[in-house]
Amino acid sequence: MLLCVTASHKTASFELLERLSRTPDDVAPTIVGMTPCVQGAVVLATCNRFEAYVEMDEPLTAAGAIGVEAVIEAVESATGIPATELDGAYTVHSGRRVAEHLFSVASGLESVVSGEGEIAGQVRRALKSARKDGTTSPELERLFQRASQAQRKVKNVTALGRAGRSLVRLALELADSRIADWSAERVLLVGTGAYAAVTLATLRERGAVDISVYSPSGRAAVFAAKHGIRAVAADEYARTAAHSSLLITCTTATEPVLGPEHLQLPVGAAAAGCPVGAHSRLVVDLGMPRNVDPAVATLEGVALLDLETIRLHAPLEELQATDAARSVVREAAETFHVVGSRQSVTPSVVALRSHIFELLEREIDRARARGDEDGKVEQALRHLSGVLLHTPTVRAHELAAAGRADEFTAALAALYGIAPEAGISAADDAASA
């Protein structure tokens, strides 16, 4: 049984999501260790989203409730956020709804900005992290791999990717109202991760040329050399920040890396030819958790644009592109469910075929012993067995697709005394056919 516990910008406050984004890397192992009923866990933690995907031991009574409890306890243990504070801030998906939800997330349909592309990579990294920690399961592997396939199909066959904009692009579009000439801006980029590269490319698209980069983790020189901009050393950071007109932060630091102390201009700086006017500094905080001390917004002449503000200005979804994308997602989720259902009935189908083939070989041996030299009796028996197996096999897959695979298994036990073997795969089904 698949289960998803999700808190996002749709269900939780920005402040709570910020705290959840500090979730340590050991949450998935903690979930798996909570109870033997949990067979696997993958955690997806991004800005504006925290999700735990769990596979439970399906025959267990109340498996869903036990899975949710394991997730909440693991989050409380890892982050210190009381379970009572999480009440009402998350939703739960189970069964076939899990695939459609993850496929929608991976495709950008559940993002602040519909169609944003960064989430696809974050979904892939979540699976990679779970593999490293040894917390995946076969069904979770299949789920996340199919999510990436669904995302690529949405990107290739719909206009969602072209209509949707990343948080970086949206933030800079909002900054347009304050910036008359991007080429005249003195820009300081704080951070060197994936968002930094996207931000730099978007800045250049808009015409910015005077761009410097500072990295709290010391990677500014490498990033600057790769992208042809100026690196800022640690002892230059405060002075450069104070003399910049546009500052954009996008680091993974868990504490603010930019505060009022970095933006205070020395006495007489303006008179000495500093290009930053008294009311012309804009700070864009793309960090989650936040990279900028909110007190920055109280400084005279400084405007702060953070993720919470960006979210409030997110554009309306482009309905046609979104509808087409959701249609692709629903189709992919249905295929995922049908394939999974067929796999669930495979052991029983293989058991039935094995039973019939065993009886068949006995009768063929008897026919040969009685003089079936031309093989016509054998041929007739094999044809008959194929005809007899066809309808039960088709019916088994129909029942499985309807979520009634257990009825087929029960019928085999009642009629033939057959019990399916564990560990049988779809390949074994095809081989026996």
Secondary structure, DSSP 8 states (H G I E B T S, - for coil): -EEEEEEETTTS-HHHHHHHTT--TTHHHHHHHH-TTEEEEEEEEETTEEEEEEEE-TTSTTHHHHHHHHHHHHHHHHH---HHHHTTS-EEEETTHHHHHHHHHHTTTTSSSTT-SHHHHHHHHHHHHHHHHT---HHHHHHHHHHHHHHHHHHHHSSHHHH---HHHHHHHHHTTT-S-GGG-EEEEE--SHHHHHHHHHHHHTT--EEEEE-TTS-HHHHHHHHT-EE--GGGHHHHHHT-SEEEE----SS-SB-HHHH---TTTTTTT-S--TT-EEEEE--SS-SB-GGGGGSTTEEEEEHHHHHHT-----HHHHHHHHHHHHHHHHHHHHHHHHHHHHHHHHHHHHHHHHHHHHHHHHHHHTT-TT-HHHHHHHHHHHHHHHHHHHHHHHHHHTT-HHHHHHHHHHHH-----TT--HHHHHHH-
